[in-house]
Amino acid sequence: MKTLPLISALALLLVSCATEKAPQPPNETAPAVYRVEFDTSCGPVVIDVTRANAPLGADRFYNMVKTGYLAGARFFRVVPGFVVQFGLAGDPGLTRAWDAQLRDDPRIPANSNTRGTVVFAMTSDPNSRTTQLFINLGDNPDLDRMGFVPIGRVVGGMGNVDRIYSGYGENPEQDAIRSNGNAYLEKEFPKLDFIKSARLVPTAPGG
């Protein structure tokens, strides 16, 4: 009989652990306009973001950059003339920590999936964006109709984006990247280009 209170206490503890919400990634509100510079294995890439075009996506990207999430991330999917995709962290634990879905941003008609725009990837389900992004390598108006909303645009170094290694195509398996991160990619796909660092940089006056 004396053990019952202890058992009951343990049961309450297990229930509390099971119902506790997973920690959410940082969600600081981004500036109205900001600039990001990637130092990649192909050279620098500069991205300008206007928050009004996609506020929720712009905030997520801002926090990913500010916290260093993208350092070491590989460009794991490259379809020439279409997109180059990235956004799964080199550390699988970091990917899991940021696996919180974003609500969809409404698309503004003038904000189209043209060459050089930066866009969050998503599934066919609503509100399914997390951390994966792509850069449009060409004009892709079909993505507008599918609900993909650009958050920014490459304003410097698009030639370096074009040089990102495409020899592996779509072969890297996303589930394996989520589980094993760069340990998997460096072993199986050693030629993948990657983001050495990503940082917020001042925008030029009036630009």
Secondary structure, DSSP 8 states (H G I E B T S, - for coil): -TTHHHHHHHHHHHHHHHHS-----------SEEEEEEEETTEEEEEEEEGGGSHHHHHHHHHHHHTTTTTT-B--EEETTTEEEE---SSHHHHHHT---B------TT----TTEEEE---SSTT-B-S-EEEESS--HHHHHTT--EEEEEEE-HHHHHTS--TTTT-S-HHHHHHHHHHHHHHH-TT--BEEEEEEE---TT-
